Amino acid sequence: MKKHIQCVLCRHTQSEDNLAKPLSGSRNDPPLTELGIMQAERLAQTLAPLGLVALYSSDLIRVAQMSVIIGRAARLDPIYDMRLREADIGALSGISKAEARAKYPDERHQASGPRFDFSEFGGENFSQVIARYMAVFREAAGRYGTDKAADAPLICFAGHGSAIRAVMRHLGDPRDLHKQGGYQIVAL
């Protein structure tokens, strides 16, 4: 029988790489800025009253820091899962976004593209990222889900911009979570 959950998908708040503008991917692991910490505190105050039953988080520091803040406000311990990491962009990690666009203008080499593919650089493609995230969602549904959609518990999944945008596209949701500390509630 299908188990239902409601997902709060949260993109991490401002990290040091958001200021410097390199391509981060899953290979760079910068911490949050002071502003990012303040954004995480505001996000936590928004999410805490929603009645979250679980908080899943990428294990990369920029998301883990945010998740600790959310968890404290929601009285939950984050469940860290490396499958919630950002898309692996391979050898492009660390170069500037402008340099990447100039050298590799093909849309599939842009993490914000609709069907990105970084496999030729030793990274991942769109389908691999979707498979990772959906596996975590299925496991959470198996653990916390209900038989009736109307009773579905609310679970927070804290991750990264490109990966969450890919999941949203995969689920047929056109909304964009590019905003630092942005979140969206979707039902699965």
C-alpha positions in Angstrom: 0.0 0.0 0.0 1.2 3.5 -0.8 2.3 5.6 2.1 1.8 9.4 2.1 4.0 12.2 3.4 4.1 15.9 2.9 7.6 17.2 2.2 9.0 20.6 3.1 11.9 21.0 0.7 14.4 23.6 2.0 17.4 25.0 0.2 20.3 25.9 2.4 20.8 29.5 3.4 23.7 31.8 2.3 27.1 30.0 2.3 30.5 31.5 1.7 30.4 30.1 -1.9 27.2 32.0 -2.6 29.2 35.2 -2.1 32.2 34.1 -4.1 30.1 32.6 -6.9 32.1 29.5 -7.8 30.2 26.3 -8.8 30.0 24.4 -5.6 28.4 21.1 -6.2 28.9 18.3 -3.7 32.7 18.5 -3.7 33.0 21.9 -2.1 31.8 22.2 1.5 31.7 25.9 2.6 30.1 27.0 5.8 27.2 29.4 6.2 28.0 33.1 6.4 26.7 35.2 9.3 23.8 36.3 7.1 23.2 32.6 6.3 23.0 31.8 10.0 20.5 34.6 10.5 18.5 33.4 7.5 18.5 29.9 9.0 17.1 31.2 12.3 14.3 33.0 10.5 13.5 29.9 8.5 13.5 27.8 11.7 11.0 30.1 13.3 8.8 29.8 10.2 9.0 25.9 10.2 8.9 25.2 13.9 5.1 25.8 14.3 4.2 23.6 11.3 4.5 20.3 13.4 7.4 18.6 11.6 7.7 14.9 12.5 11.2 14.5 11.1 14.1 16.5 9.7 16.3 14.9 7.0 19.5 16.8 6.0 22.4 16.7 3.6 25.6 16.0 5.5 27.4 18.9 3.8 28.3 21.6 6.3 26.2 24.4 4.7 23.0 22.4 5.1 24.0 20.6 8.3 24.5 24.0 10.0 21.1 25.2 8.9 19.5 21.9 10.0 20.9 22.1 13.5 19.2 25.5 13.8 15.9 24.2 12.4 16.1 21.1 14.5 16.6 23.1 17.7 13.5 25.2 17.0 11.4 22.2 16.0 12.8 19.9 18.7 14.1 17.4 16.2 17.5 15.8 15.7 18.5 16.0 12.0 18.9 12.7 10.2 21.9 13.3 8.0 22.0 11.5 4.7 24.6 12.0 2.0 22.0 11.2 -0.7 20.6 14.7 -0.1 23.9 16.3 -1.2 24.1 18.8 -4.1 24.5 17.5 -7.6 28.1 16.4 -8.2 29.4 18.6 -11.0 32.7 16.8 -11.2 35.8 18.8 -12.4 33.7 21.9 -12.8 33.6 22.2 -9.0 35.3 25.4 -7.9 35.4 27.3 -11.2 33.4 30.5 -11.5 29.9 30.3 -13.0 30.9 32.8 -15.7 33.9 30.7 -16.7 31.7 27.5 -16.8 29.1 29.2 -19.0 31.8 30.6 -21.4 33.6 27.2 -21.7 30.5 25.0 -21.6 27.5 26.9 -22.9 25.5 23.7 -23.5 22.4 23.8 -21.3 23.1 20.3 -20.0 26.3 21.7 -18.4 24.4 24.2 -16.3 23.2 22.9 -12.9 20.1 25.1 -13.3 19.3 23.5 -16.7 16.3 21.3 -17.1 18.3 18.1 -17.7 21.8 18.7 -16.5 24.5 16.2 -17.2 28.0 16.5 -15.7 29.0 12.9 -16.3 31.7 13.9 -18.9 33.4 15.9 -16.0 33.3 12.9 -13.6 30.0 14.1 -12.0 26.3 13.1 -12.1 23.4 13.6 -14.4 19.8 14.7 -13.6 18.5 11.1 -13.3 21.1 10.1 -10.8 20.3 13.1 -8.5 16.6 12.4 -8.8 17.2 8.7 -7.9 19.1 9.7 -4.7 16.5 12.1 -3.5 13.5 9.9 -4.3 15.1 7.0 -2.5 15.3 9.1 0.7 11.7 10.2 0.2 10.5 6.6 -0.2 12.4 5.5 3.0 10.9 8.4 4.9 7.4 7.5 3.6 8.0 3.9 4.7 9.0 5.0 8.2 6.6 7.9 8.8 3.9 7.7 6.1 0.2 7.2 6.5 -2.3 5.3 4.5 -4.5 8.4 4.0 -3.1 11.4 2.2 -5.2 13.7 4.5 -3.3 12.4 7.5 0.1 12.6 5.9 2.8 13.9 8.3 5.1 16.8 7.5 8.7 16.0 7.0 11.5 18.5 6.3 14.2 17.6 3.7 17.1 20.1 3.8 19.3 20.1 0.7 20.8 22.1 -2.1 19.5 24.4 -4.8 20.3 22.5 -8.0 19.2 19.1 -6.6 15.9 20.5 -5.2 15.1 22.3 -8.4 15.7 19.0 -10.2 13.3 17.2 -7.8 10.7 19.9 -8.3 10.9 19.6 -12.1 10.7 15.8 -11.8 7.6 16.1 -9.7 6.1 18.4 -12.3 6.3 21.5 -10.0 7.5 24.5 -11.9 8.3 26.6 -8.8 11.9 27.6 -8.3 13.6 27.3 -5.0 16.6 29.5 -5.9 16.1 31.8 -3.0 18.6 31.1 -0.2 16.6 29.6 2.7 13.6 29.1 0.5 11.2 26.3 1.1 8.3 24.6 -0.6 5.7 22.1 0.7 4.9 19.3 -1.7 2.8 16.1 -1.1 4.1 12.7 -2.1 
